[in-house]
């Protein structure tokens, strides 16, 4: 795996658990996605944080994720005890090669990054609106909220 990560020029470091590598994938909507890969004797497990528990619209938010699970090859969205969303998967170690890792990282990044803005707009719109209004009132930068201008700008 380390050879693949080096050839793919992905940033990584050893994790806290035996056999764990922590890989940082660059994003477009999210700044980055950090994935934990744990190589065991018989399987490779992967997990990456996507987004925290939404503030609102829980049913719509989780329904969206469940629909996306239908088209997510080899991985699935999962929720921890706090309601935070992860992308997880487990594959037999014998199936892991460079081609599989390439596909895995592509699917992982797509799952964590591509739908991020829609998840934010669904689960955090009220708090984003408060932040937008506060920044406008103070003349602060709106740069990291620009993708949501069409939803937040009430002028």
C-alpha positions in Angstrom: 0.0 0.0 0.0 2.8 2.4 0.8 4.3 1.9 -2.6 0.9 2.7 -4.2 0.5 5.9 -2.1 4.0 7.1 -3.0 3.4 6.5 -6.8 0.0 8.2 -6.6 1.6 11.1 -4.7 -0.9 11.0 -1.9 -0.1 12.5 1.4 -0.1 9.8 4.2 1.2 8.9 7.6 1.1 5.9 9.9 -2.0 5.8 12.1 -2.3 5.0 15.8 -3.5 1.4 15.3 -1.4 -1.5 14.0 -1.6 -1.7 10.2 -3.3 1.7 9.9 -2.4 4.4 7.3 -4.0 7.8 7.4 -4.3 9.2 3.9 -5.2 12.8 3.0 -7.1 13.3 -0.2 -7.3 16.8 -1.8 -10.9 18.0 -2.4 -12.8 20.4 -4.4 -15.8 21.2 -2.2 -14.2 20.1 1.0 -10.7 21.2 1.5 -9.6 17.6 2.1 -10.8 14.2 3.1 -8.8 12.2 5.6 -9.2 8.4 5.3 -8.1 5.7 7.7 -7.1 2.4 6.0 -6.4 -0.5 8.3 -4.8 -3.5 6.8 -5.5 -6.7 8.7 -4.5 -10.3 8.0 -7.6 -11.0 6.0 -9.2 -7.6 5.1 -8.6 -3.9 4.4 -11.0 -1.6 6.2 -11.5 2.0 5.1 -13.2 4.9 6.9 -13.4 8.6 6.2 -15.3 11.4 7.9 -17.8 13.2 5.6 -19.8 15.6 7.7 -21.0 16.1 11.2 -24.6 15.4 12.4 -26.9 17.9 10.7 -28.6 20.6 12.6 -31.9 20.3 10.7 -33.8 18.4 8.0 -32.5 15.0 9.4 -35.0 12.9 7.4 -34.2 14.6 4.1 -30.5 14.6 4.9 -30.2 10.8 5.7 -32.7 9.9 2.9 -30.3 11.6 0.5 -27.4 9.5 1.8 -29.3 6.3 1.7 -30.2 6.9 -2.0 -26.5 7.6 -2.7 -25.6 4.2 -1.1 -27.4 2.5 -4.0 -24.8 3.7 -6.4 -21.7 3.6 -4.2 -19.5 0.7 -5.3 -17.7 -1.1 -2.5 -18.4 1.6 0.1 -21.4 2.9 2.1 -22.4 5.9 4.1 -22.7 5.1 7.8 -23.6 7.1 10.9 -21.9 6.9 14.3 -23.5 7.2 17.7 -23.3 11.1 17.4 -25.0 11.2 14.0 -21.8 12.1 12.2 -21.5 10.7 8.7 -18.6 8.5 7.5 -17.9 6.5 4.3 -16.8 3.0 5.2 -15.9 -0.3 3.6 -14.2 -3.6 4.0 -12.6 -5.7 1.3 -10.7 -9.0 1.4 -7.0 -8.4 1.5 -6.5 -10.7 -1.5 -8.5 -8.3 -3.6 -6.3 -5.3 -2.8 -3.9 -4.3 -5.6 -3.0 -1.0 -7.3 -6.0 -1.0 -9.6 -8.4 -1.6 -6.6 -6.7 1.1 -4.5 -7.1 3.5 -7.4 -10.8 2.8 -7.7 -11.2 2.9 -3.9 -9.7 6.3 -3.5 -11.7 7.6 -6.5 -15.0 6.3 -5.0 -14.0 7.5 -1.5 -13.3 11.0 -2.7 -16.4 11.2 -4.8 -18.5 10.1 -1.8 -16.9 12.5 0.6 -16.4 15.5 -1.6 -18.9 15.6 -4.5 -22.1 15.8 -2.4 -20.7 18.0 0.4 -22.3 21.3 -0.6 -25.7 19.6 -1.1 -25.4 18.0 2.4 -24.4 21.4 3.9 -27.4 23.2 2.3 -29.7 20.5 3.5 -28.5 20.0 7.0 -27.0 23.4 8.0 -28.8 26.1 6.0 -30.1 28.0 9.1 -26.7 28.3 10.7 -25.1 29.2 7.3 -27.7 31.9 6.9 -26.8 33.3 10.4 -23.1 33.2 9.5 -23.8 34.9 6.1 -25.9 37.7 7.8 -23.3 38.2 10.5 -20.5 38.5 8.0 -22.5 40.9 5.8 -23.3 43.1 8.8 -19.6 43.3 9.7 -18.2 43.6 6.2 -16.4 40.3 6.6 -15.3 38.0 3.7 -17.9 35.7 2.2 -15.4 33.7 0.3 -16.0 30.3 1.8 -19.8 30.8 1.5 -19.8 31.9 -2.1 -21.0 28.5 -3.3 -24.2 29.2 -1.4 -24.8 32.8 -2.4 -27.9 31.7 -4.4 -29.4 30.4 -1.2 -28.2 33.0 1.3 -28.1 36.4 -0.3 -31.5 38.0 0.6 -30.9 41.3 -1.2 
